[in-house]
């Protein structure tokens, strides 16, 4: 019972004060520590805030015209990227760079919680899947996965869904969480997804869509 109470009481909002965000050691081979809640969440079962990939503040509408790194974009087929663009044909005025992983300045975890936190890479998400037991469960009337390490410690990842435009979808039914990696299609960023019938699906979503972020940090 004491372990469960500690697990449920482990978060307290989006302050950059390190002590207010628990880093849980799940005994992973890399030593990566996983946050006990999402960015913007006050509790492990809260959905937290939603972010477009590469943006650090939540907003009311998630679309291409409002996306930070797409200039004069009006639709899903008309984008002119100004960062994280390795194809000059998709870049604004022929712009391209070699960036494939979020820089700290564009990382919602780092910007909101401090330098010791970051958005997990796809490699870190895969490690979490391979080395933990994922169990679909409900806490405080919120669906999601209890992720338990081999050392017995655990975190809860809520099925927070995602946002497109001003609308939410999949809330309570699925999880769609950003990684720090750009996808093969420059329009998308890599993500992991889950629902009650599958625990870890690797895929991608449009960078302009809104999704939650579950931070990680390196074990010191």
C-alpha positions as CSV (number, residue, x, y, z in Angstrom):
1,X,0.0,0.0,0.0
2,X,2.8,2.4,0.8
3,X,4.4,1.8,-2.6
4,X,1.1,2.5,-4.3
5,X,0.5,5.8,-2.4
6,X,4.1,6.9,-3.2
7,X,3.5,6.1,-6.8
8,X,0.2,8.1,-7.0
9,X,1.5,11.1,-5.1
10,X,4.6,11.7,-7.2
11,X,3.9,14.8,-9.3
12,X,3.2,18.4,-8.7
13,X,2.8,20.4,-11.9
14,X,5.1,22.1,-14.4
15,X,7.5,24.0,-12.2
16,X,11.1,23.8,-13.2
17,X,12.0,22.9,-9.6
18,X,13.6,19.5,-9.9
19,X,12.3,18.2,-6.6
20,X,8.7,18.5,-7.8
21,X,9.1,15.9,-10.5
22,X,10.0,12.3,-9.5
23,X,12.4,10.4,-11.7
24,X,11.6,6.7,-11.4
25,X,14.4,4.2,-11.7
26,X,12.8,1.2,-13.4
27,X,16.1,-0.7,-13.6
28,X,16.6,-0.2,-17.3
29,X,19.9,-1.3,-18.9
30,X,20.8,2.3,-20.0
31,X,20.0,3.8,-16.6
32,X,17.4,6.1,-18.0
33,X,15.0,7.4,-15.4
34,X,11.3,8.0,-16.4
35,X,9.2,10.9,-15.0
36,X,6.2,9.9,-12.9
37,X,3.8,12.1,-14.8
38,X,3.4,14.1,-18.1
39,X,4.5,17.6,-18.6
40,X,1.8,19.8,-17.3
41,X,0.3,17.1,-15.1
42,X,-0.3,17.5,-11.3
43,X,-0.7,13.7,-10.8
44,X,0.4,10.5,-12.6
45,X,-3.2,10.0,-13.9
46,X,-3.5,13.6,-15.3
47,X,-3.2,14.0,-19.0
48,X,-1.1,17.1,-18.8
49,X,-0.5,19.6,-21.6
50,X,-0.4,18.9,-25.3
51,X,2.4,20.1,-27.6
52,X,3.1,20.3,-31.3
53,X,6.4,18.6,-32.0
54,X,9.2,21.1,-31.5
55,X,7.0,23.6,-29.6
56,X,7.3,24.2,-25.9
57,X,4.0,25.8,-25.0
58,X,0.4,24.5,-25.3
59,X,-2.1,26.3,-27.4
60,X,-5.8,26.3,-28.4
61,X,-5.4,25.1,-32.0
62,X,-3.0,22.6,-33.4
63,X,-2.7,23.1,-37.1
64,X,-0.1,23.9,-39.8
65,X,-0.8,27.7,-40.0
66,X,0.1,28.0,-36.3
67,X,3.0,25.6,-36.4
68,X,6.2,27.3,-35.2
69,X,8.6,25.8,-37.8
70,X,6.3,25.9,-40.9
71,X,6.2,29.3,-42.6
72,X,3.1,30.2,-44.7
73,X,1.7,26.7,-44.3
74,X,-2.0,26.5,-45.2
75,X,-2.6,22.7,-45.4
76,X,-1.0,19.3,-44.9
77,X,0.4,19.4,-48.4
78,X,1.7,23.0,-48.4
79,X,4.5,23.4,-45.9
80,X,7.7,25.4,-45.9
81,X,9.8,24.2,-43.0
82,X,12.3,26.6,-41.3
83,X,13.9,23.9,-39.0
84,X,14.2,20.1,-38.8
85,X,14.1,20.0,-42.6
86,X,16.6,17.8,-44.5
87,X,14.9,18.3,-47.9
88,X,15.3,21.7,-49.5
89,X,12.1,21.1,-51.6
90,X,10.2,21.2,-48.3
91,X,12.1,24.1,-46.8
92,X,11.3,27.7,-46.9
93,X,13.2,29.4,-49.7
94,X,15.1,26.1,-50.1
95,X,16.1,25.9,-46.5
96,X,17.5,22.6,-45.2
97,X,19.5,21.4,-42.1
98,X,20.7,18.1,-40.7
99,X,18.7,18.2,-37.5
100,X,16.8,14.9,-36.8
101,X,16.5,15.1,-33.0
102,X,15.0,17.9,-30.9
103,X,17.3,20.5,-29.7
104,X,16.9,21.5,-26.0
105,X,15.4,24.9,-27.0
106,X,12.6,23.1,-28.8
107,X,12.1,20.3,-26.2
108,X,8.9,20.7,-24.1
109,X,10.3,18.6,-21.3
110,X,13.5,20.6,-21.1
111,X,11.8,24.0,-21.5
112,X,9.2,23.4,-18.8
113,X,11.0,21.2,-16.3
114,X,14.7,22.1,-16.6
115,X,17.9,21.0,-18.3
116,X,18.0,17.5,-16.6
117,X,14.8,16.5,-18.4
118,X,14.2,15.7,-22.1
119,X,11.7,14.1,-24.4
120,X,12.6,10.4,-24.8
121,X,14.1,9.2,-28.1
122,X,12.5,6.2,-29.9
123,X,15.4,4.1,-28.6
124,X,14.4,5.0,-25.0
125,X,10.8,4.2,-25.7
126,X,11.8,0.8,-27.1
127,X,13.9,0.1,-24.1
128,X,11.0,0.9,-21.8
129,X,8.8,-1.5,-23.8
130,X,11.4,-4.3,-23.9
131,X,12.3,-4.3,-20.2
132,X,9.1,-3.6,-18.5
133,X,5.7,-5.3,-18.0
134,X,2.9,-3.2,-19.5
135,X,-0.6,-3.7,-18.0
136,X,-3.7,-1.9,-19.1
137,X,-5.5,-0.6,-16.0
138,X,-7.6,2.2,-14.6
139,X,-6.5,4.7,-11.9
140,X,-8.7,7.5,-10.6
141,X,-11.2,6.6,-13.5
142,X,-8.4,7.2,-16.0
143,X,-7.4,4.4,-18.4
144,X,-3.8,3.8,-19.3
145,X,-0.8,1.5,-18.8
146,X,1.0,0.6,-15.6
147,X,4.6,0.1,-16.7
148,X,6.5,-2.0,-14.2
149,X,10.3,-2.5,-14.2
150,X,12.0,-5.7,-13.3
151,X,13.0,-4.1,-10.0
152,X,9.3,-3.7,-9.0
153,X,9.1,0.0,-9.5
154,X,6.4,1.4,-11.8
155,X,4.9,4.4,-13.6
156,X,1.5,5.1,-15.0
157,X,1.1,6.4,-18.5
158,X,-2.5,7.7,-19.2
159,X,-4.4,7.2,-22.4
160,X,-4.4,11.0,-23.1
161,X,-5.2,10.8,-26.8
162,X,-4.1,13.7,-29.1
163,X,-5.3,17.0,-30.5
164,X,-5.9,18.2,-34.1
165,X,-7.1,21.7,-34.7
166,X,-9.1,22.5,-31.6
167,X,-10.5,19.0,-31.1
168,X,-9.3,16.1,-28.9
169,X,-9.5,12.5,-30.0
170,X,-8.9,9.1,-28.4
171,X,-8.9,10.5,-24.9
172,X,-9.3,7.5,-22.5
173,X,-8.9,5.1,-25.3
174,X,-5.4,5.4,-26.6
175,X,-2.1,7.1,-25.9
176,X,0.0,9.0,-28.5
177,X,3.3,10.2,-27.1
178,X,6.0,12.2,-28.8
179,X,9.6,11.1,-29.2
180,X,12.5,13.4,-29.8
181,X,13.0,12.1,-33.3
182,X,11.8,13.4,-36.6
183,X,10.1,10.8,-38.8
184,X,11.2,9.6,-42.2
185,X,8.5,11.9,-43.7
186,X,9.6,15.4,-42.7
187,X,5.9,16.3,-42.2
188,X,5.8,13.9,-39.2
189,X,7.6,13.2,-36.0
190,X,8.1,9.7,-34.5
191,X,5.8,8.6,-31.7
192,X,4.7,5.6,-29.7
193,X,1.0,4.7,-29.4
194,X,-1.0,2.3,-27.3
195,X,-4.5,1.1,-26.6
196,X,-6.1,-1.6,-24.5
197,X,-5.3,-4.2,-27.1
198,X,-1.7,-3.3,-27.8
199,X,1.0,-1.8,-25.5
200,X,3.6,-0.3,-27.8
201,X,3.1,0.7,-31.4
202,X,5.8,2.7,-33.2
203,X,4.6,5.2,-35.8
204,X,4.5,8.9,-36.5
205,X,2.0,11.8,-36.6
206,X,2.0,15.2,-38.1
207,X,4.3,17.6,-36.3
208,X,1.6,20.2,-36.0
209,X,-0.7,17.9,-34.0
210,X,-0.9,18.1,-30.2
211,X,0.4,15.2,-28.1
212,X,1.6,14.8,-24.5
213,X,5.2,14.4,-23.5
214,X,6.5,12.0,-20.8
215,X,10.0,13.2,-19.8
216,X,13.2,11.2,-19.1
217,X,16.5,12.0,-17.5
218,X,19.9,10.3,-17.3
219,X,20.8,8.5,-14.1
220,X,23.6,10.3,-12.3
